[in-house]
Amino acid sequence: MATANELREMSDEQLGHELRESQKSLFRIRFQSATERNDTPSNVRKLRQTIARIKTIQRERERELVGEGAGK
């Protein structure tokens, strides 16, 4: 689980890969907690925060591209 600064240093492709991996991990942990005992429930929160950070950074980059195209 990377910090926001580490995520900002990644390329768009790396961010996309990190997002997919985090979502897969979250799914596995949620499934595991539904079927058996979850040893570390805090991991769900950490993964959700990581996913939110990645999506926020992707959205910031998207807005920068749109802003440049509109002449802002």
C-alpha positions in Angstrom: 0.0 0.0 0.0 1.7 3.1 -1.3 1.5 6.6 -0.1 0.0 9.4 -2.2 3.5 10.7 -3.2 4.6 7.3 -4.3 1.4 6.9 -6.4 1.9 10.3 -8.0 5.3 9.2 -9.2 3.8 6.3 -11.0 2.9 6.4 -14.7 -0.7 6.0 -15.8 -0.2 2.4 -16.7 1.4 1.6 -13.3 -1.5 3.4 -11.6 -4.0 1.3 -13.6 -2.2 -1.9 -12.7 -2.0 -0.9 -9.0 -5.7 -0.1 -9.0 -6.6 -3.5 -10.5 -4.4 -5.3 -8.0 -5.8 -3.4 -5.1 -9.4 -4.1 -6.2 -8.5 -7.8 -6.6 -7.0 -7.9 -3.1 -10.1 -6.1 -1.6 -12.4 -8.7 -3.3 -10.3 -11.6 -1.9 -10.3 -10.1 1.6 -14.0 -9.4 1.6 -14.7 -12.9 0.3 -12.4 -14.3 3.0 -14.1 -12.3 5.7 -17.5 -13.5 4.6 -16.5 -17.2 4.5 -14.1 -17.4 7.4 -12.4 -15.4 10.1 -10.6 -12.2 8.9 -7.4 -11.9 10.8 -6.8 -8.3 9.9 -10.0 -6.3 9.3 -8.0 -3.1 9.1 -6.7 -4.2 5.7 -10.1 -3.6 4.2 -10.0 0.0 5.2 -6.4 0.4 4.0 -7.2 -1.1 0.6 -10.3 1.1 0.2 -8.1 4.2 1.0 -5.5 3.1 -1.5 -8.1 2.6 -4.2 -9.6 6.1 -3.4 -6.1 7.6 -3.6 -5.4 6.0 -7.0 -8.8 7.1 -8.4 -8.2 10.7 -7.1 -4.8 10.9 -8.8 -6.2 9.5 -12.0 -9.0 12.1 -11.9 -6.5 14.9 -11.2 -4.4 13.9 -14.3 -7.6 13.6 -16.4 -8.6 17.1 -15.4 -5.1 18.5 -16.2 -5.4 17.0 -19.7 -8.9 18.5 -20.2 -7.7 21.8 -18.8 -4.8 21.9 -21.2 -7.0 21.1 -24.2 -9.5 23.8 -23.3 -6.7 26.4 -23.1 -7.0 27.0 -19.3 
